[in-house]
Amino acid sequence: GLPYVNVSVLEMSGDRLLLGTRSGLYYSDDQAETWTACEGVYPLEIAAIESSLEGAPWLYAADSLVGYIFVSQDNGLTWETLDVGVSLSKVSSFSVTSSGHLYAGTLAEGVVRIILPSTAQDSTVIARK
């Protein structure tokens, strides 16, 4: 179930509602009646959630404490850490483009552009502004 905590971010992906809190990431498939903790996400404060372009099951989430970026390839059921090859400062927001880039708004480095991979292990940071 969902602990009593502050909600940082909400995102819809199809019929699934995703919720970022100070204690991690949760999802609901029944219009917020019940909540399940997402597998593979550390219990950190999740500050950003972004779904990929229409029809794709990829989701991205980031914490605002350490700077981890998580990726799900199954619409939020399971997650893994996205390896971007370098350490990022804390991520506060995301945007996914049709050209296959993930823009991450950070608290100390401005906007970082990440080339999205075909697998979570192949991502690359290509610009920091």
URRANOR-V817652 format. One record per residue. N is the residue number from 0. OMEGA is omega as a letter, one per 20 degrees, with the letter a starting at -180 (NA if undefined). BURIAL is I if it has 16 or more other ideal C-beta (glycine too) atoms within 10 Angstrom, else O. D_FIRST is the distance of its C-alpha to the first C-alpha in Angstrom with 2 decimals. Layout:
# URRANOR-V817652
N OMEGA BURIAL D_FIRST
N OMEGA BURIAL D_FIRST
This chain:
# URRANOR-V817652
0 a O 0.00
1 r O 3.75
2 r O 6.46
3 a O 9.59
4 r O 11.75
5 r O 14.53
6 a O 14.21
7 a I 17.00
8 r I 17.28
9 r O 16.33
10 r I 17.97
11 r O 18.52
12 a I 19.67
13 r O 21.02
14 a O 18.49
15 r I 15.50
16 r I 14.02
17 a I 13.28
18 r I 12.11
19 a I 13.63
20 r I 12.78
21 a I 14.49
22 r I 12.01
23 a I 12.09
24 a I 11.48
25 r I 8.73
26 r I 9.82
27 r I 9.83
28 a I 12.72
29 r O 12.80
30 r O 13.82
31 r O 10.59
32 r O 9.71
33 a O 6.43
34 r I 4.98
35 r O 5.74
36 a O 7.39
37 r I 11.07
38 r O 13.52
39 r O 16.49
40 r I 15.51
41 a O 16.23
42 r O 14.05
43 r I 16.55
44 r I 16.85
45 a I 16.81
46 a I 19.61
47 r I 20.69
48 r I 19.60
49 r I 22.40
50 r I 22.91
51 a I 26.19
52 a O 28.97
53 r O 28.92
54 a O 28.18
55 a O 27.12
56 a O 23.65
57 r I 23.71
58 r I 21.28
59 r I 21.74
60 r I 19.66
61 r I 21.01
62 a I 20.22
63 a I 22.46
64 a O 23.02
65 a O 24.60
66 r I 25.41
67 r I 23.56
68 r I 23.43
69 r I 21.05
70 r I 21.95
71 r I 20.37
72 a I 22.91
73 r O 20.70
74 r I 19.13
75 r I 16.10
76 r I 14.99
77 a O 16.64
78 r I 18.18
79 r O 21.15
80 r O 23.08
81 r I 25.90
82 a O 29.14
83 r I 31.37
84 r O 34.06
85 r O 34.11
86 r O 32.00
87 r I 30.77
88 a I 30.17
89 a I 26.88
90 a I 25.95
91 r O 25.20
92 a I 25.63
93 r I 26.47
94 r O 28.73
95 a I 29.59
96 r O 33.15
97 r O 34.88
98 r O 37.04
99 r O 34.22
100 r O 33.57
101 r I 30.47
102 r I 31.41
103 r I 29.33
104 a I 29.95
105 a I 29.98
106 a O 30.41
107 a O 33.64
108 a I 35.10
109 a O 35.09
110 r O 34.28
111 r I 33.97
112 a I 34.69
113 r I 33.21
114 a O 34.65
115 a I 31.91
116 r I 32.51
117 r O 32.56
118 a O 30.35
119 a I 28.03
120 a O 30.64
121 a O 33.48
122 a I 32.59
123 r O 35.20
124 a I 35.42
125 a O 38.67
126 r O 39.02
127 a O 38.02
128 NA O 39.25
